[in-house]
Amino acid sequence: MNGNLYGYVRSSADSRDIEKQIIAIWDYGVAAENVYVEKKTAGNDSDTAYNTVVDMLKENDTLVIASLDVLGDDCYELMDRWRYITITKRAGIIVLDLPLANTGIEEEALGKVVARITLGVMQHFDQSRQYKKQKQAEGIAEARRRGVRLGRKPKDIPKGFEEVRLQWDRGEISARHAASALHVDPNTFRKWVREGQSR
């Protein structure tokens, strides 16, 4: 790809981690003014920098990130954003610590790259997923011990869901835009998609 290079940094309050990501992206060749930083804190969980840099991307541009988890908090969000950038926006992605996942490729090689991406994503999230499941189970057990009522009434799937899901499935819109059209959050939309696939 011969378009513009952009960098995206997403981190917690640890300034050393942010610095490390920025330096790695600069070293790759991204201009300082094209690097967008998302600093996640307990009181700020927005994706303002991500939305800004993705809106900037045009066909043949490339987004450079330090690692896969920069793109999302879980496997579903990561894959959705990857697909939106590479298919809908027709831009490339460079993952500095996972060269096998890098795009900016000819169409005929796409199948092999998708397989590599999927493998890399699953390996990347496997350990953290097991840890989160363990902590979640411990939290649920503690809540039940204290007599806390768990869960809430699930939302009904609206009539327009299937049409919006098809647009998302074709890569025409992101999960964020699909959720907005249905007036729910992205996690609820992804849950409905998964439930539909398991039927």
Contacts in CASP RR format, 6 or more apart in sequence:
PFRMAT RR
TARGET T0000
AUTHOR 0000-0000-0000
METHOD contacts of the structure
MODEL  1
MNGNLYGYVRSSADSRDIEKQIIAIWDYGVAAENVYVEKKTAGNDSDTAY
NTVVDMLKENDTLVIASLDVLGDDCYELMDRWRYITITKRAGIIVLDLPL
ANTGIEEEALGKVVARITLGVMQHFDQSRQYKKQKQAEGIAEARRRGVRL
GRKPKDIPKGFEEVRLQWDRGEISARHAASALHVDPNTFRKWVREGQSR
1 60 0 8 1.000
1 61 0 8 1.000
1 62 0 8 1.000
1 91 0 8 1.000
1 92 0 8 1.000
1 104 0 8 1.000
2 60 0 8 1.000
3 58 0 8 1.000
3 60 0 8 1.000
3 61 0 8 1.000
3 62 0 8 1.000
4 34 0 8 1.000
4 58 0 8 1.000
4 61 0 8 1.000
4 62 0 8 1.000
5 28 0 8 1.000
5 29 0 8 1.000
5 30 0 8 1.000
5 31 0 8 1.000
5 34 0 8 1.000
5 61 0 8 1.000
5 62 0 8 1.000
5 64 0 8 1.000
6 30 0 8 1.000
6 34 0 8 1.000
6 35 0 8 1.000
6 36 0 8 1.000
6 53 0 8 1.000
6 56 0 8 1.000
6 57 0 8 1.000
6 61 0 8 1.000
6 62 0 8 1.000
6 63 0 8 1.000
6 64 0 8 1.000
7 25 0 8 1.000
7 30 0 8 1.000
7 34 0 8 1.000
7 35 0 8 1.000
7 36 0 8 1.000
7 53 0 8 1.000
7 63 0 8 1.000
7 64 0 8 1.000
7 65 0 8 1.000
8 35 0 8 1.000
8 36 0 8 1.000
8 38 0 8 1.000
8 49 0 8 1.000
8 50 0 8 1.000
8 53 0 8 1.000
8 63 0 8 1.000
8 64 0 8 1.000
8 65 0 8 1.000
8 70 0 8 1.000
9 18 0 8 1.000
9 21 0 8 1.000
9 22 0 8 1.000
9 25 0 8 1.000
9 35 0 8 1.000
9 36 0 8 1.000
9 37 0 8 1.000
9 38 0 8 1.000
9 49 0 8 1.000
9 65 0 8 1.000
9 66 0 8 1.000
9 70 0 8 1.000
10 37 0 8 1.000
10 38 0 8 1.000
10 40 0 8 1.000
10 49 0 8 1.000
10 50 0 8 1.000
10 65 0 8 1.000
10 70 0 8 1.000
10 71 0 8 1.000
10 72 0 8 1.000
11 17 0 8 1.000
11 18 0 8 1.000
11 21 0 8 1.000
11 37 0 8 1.000
11 38 0 8 1.000
11 39 0 8 1.000
11 40 0 8 1.000
12 39 0 8 1.000
12 40 0 8 1.000
12 41 0 8 1.000
13 39 0 8 1.000
13 40 0 8 1.000
13 41 0 8 1.000
18 37 0 8 1.000
18 39 0 8 1.000
20 66 0 8 1.000
21 66 0 8 1.000
21 70 0 8 1.000
22 35 0 8 1.000
22 37 0 8 1.000
24 66 0 8 1.000
24 96 0 8 1.000
25 35 0 8 1.000
25 64 0 8 1.000
25 65 0 8 1.000
25 66 0 8 1.000
25 96 0 8 1.000
26 32 0 8 1.000
26 35 0 8 1.000
28 64 0 8 1.000
28 94 0 8 1.000
28 96 0 8 1.000
29 64 0 8 1.000
30 64 0 8 1.000
36 49 0 8 1.000
36 50 0 8 1.000
36 52 0 8 1.000
36 53 0 8 1.000
37 49 0 8 1.000
38 47 0 8 1.000
38 48 0 8 1.000
38 49 0 8 1.000
38 50 0 8 1.000
50 81 0 8 1.000
53 63 0 8 1.000
54 63 0 8 1.000
54 81 0 8 1.000
54 84 0 8 1.000
54 85 0 8 1.000
54 89 0 8 1.000
57 63 0 8 1.000
57 85 0 8 1.000
57 89 0 8 1.000
57 91 0 8 1.000
58 89 0 8 1.000
58 91 0 8 1.000
59 89 0 8 1.000
59 90 0 8 1.000
59 91 0 8 1.000
60 90 0 8 1.000
60 91 0 8 1.000
60 92 0 8 1.000
61 89 0 8 1.000
61 91 0 8 1.000
61 92 0 8 1.000
62 91 0 8 1.000
62 92 0 8 1.000
62 93 0 8 1.000
62 94 0 8 1.000
62 104 0 8 1.000
63 85 0 8 1.000
63 91 0 8 1.000
63 92 0 8 1.000
63 93 0 8 1.000
63 94 0 8 1.000
64 93 0 8 1.000
64 94 0 8 1.000
64 96 0 8 1.000
65 71 0 8 1.000
65 93 0 8 1.000
65 94 0 8 1.000
65 95 0 8 1.000
65 96 0 8 1.000
66 95 0 8 1.000
66 96 0 8 1.000
66 97 0 8 1.000
67 95 0 8 1.000
67 96 0 8 1.000
67 97 0 8 1.000
67 98 0 8 1.000
67 124 0 8 1.000
68 78 0 8 1.000
68 95 0 8 1.000
68 97 0 8 1.000
68 98 0 8 1.000
68 101 0 8 1.000
68 120 0 8 1.000
68 121 0 8 1.000
68 124 0 8 1.000
69 78 0 8 1.000
69 124 0 8 1.000
69 125 0 8 1.000
71 77 0 8 1.000
71 78 0 8 1.000
71 81 0 8 1.000
71 82 0 8 1.000
72 78 0 8 1.000
72 81 0 8 1.000
74 125 0 8 1.000
74 129 0 8 1.000
75 121 0 8 1.000
75 122 0 8 1.000
75 125 0 8 1.000
75 129 0 8 1.000
76 175 0 8 1.000
76 190 0 8 1.000
76 194 0 8 1.000
77 175 0 8 1.000
77 186 0 8 1.000
77 190 0 8 1.000
78 121 0 8 1.000
78 125 0 8 1.000
79 118 0 8 1.000
79 121 0 8 1.000
80 174 0 8 1.000
80 175 0 8 1.000
80 186 0 8 1.000
80 190 0 8 1.000
81 174 0 8 1.000
82 93 0 8 1.000
82 117 0 8 1.000
83 171 0 8 1.000
84 171 0 8 1.000
84 174 0 8 1.000
84 175 0 8 1.000
85 91 0 8 1.000
85 92 0 8 1.000
85 93 0 8 1.000
86 92 0 8 1.000
86 93 0 8 1.000
86 103 0 8 1.000
87 171 0 8 1.000
88 171 0 8 1.000
88 172 0 8 1.000
88 173 0 8 1.000
88 174 0 8 1.000
92 103 0 8 1.000
92 104 0 8 1.000
93 101 0 8 1.000
93 102 0 8 1.000
93 103 0 8 1.000
94 102 0 8 1.000
94 103 0 8 1.000
95 101 0 8 1.000
95 102 0 8 1.000
98 120 0 8 1.000
98 124 0 8 1.000
100 116 0 8 1.000
100 117 0 8 1.000
100 120 0 8 1.000
101 113 0 8 1.000
101 116 0 8 1.000
101 117 0 8 1.000
101 120 0 8 1.000
101 121 0 8 1.000
103 113 0 8 1.000
105 113 0 8 1.000
140 150 0 8 1.000
143 150 0 8 1.000
144 150 0 8 1.000
155 184 0 8 1.000
155 188 0 8 1.000
157 192 0 8 1.000
158 182 0 8 1.000
158 183 0 8 1.000
160 182 0 8 1.000
161 182 0 8 1.000
161 192 0 8 1.000
164 173 0 8 1.000
164 178 0 8 1.000
164 181 0 8 1.000
164 182 0 8 1.000
165 178 0 8 1.000
165 192 0 8 1.000
165 193 0 8 1.000
167 173 0 8 1.000
167 178 0 8 1.000
168 174 0 8 1.000
168 175 0 8 1.000
168 178 0 8 1.000
168 189 0 8 1.000
168 193 0 8 1.000
173 181 0 8 1.000
175 186 0 8 1.000
175 189 0 8 1.000
175 190 0 8 1.000
176 186 0 8 1.000
178 186 0 8 1.000
178 189 0 8 1.000
179 185 0 8 1.000
179 186 0 8 1.000
179 188 0 8 1.000
179 189 0 8 1.000
182 189 0 8 1.000
END
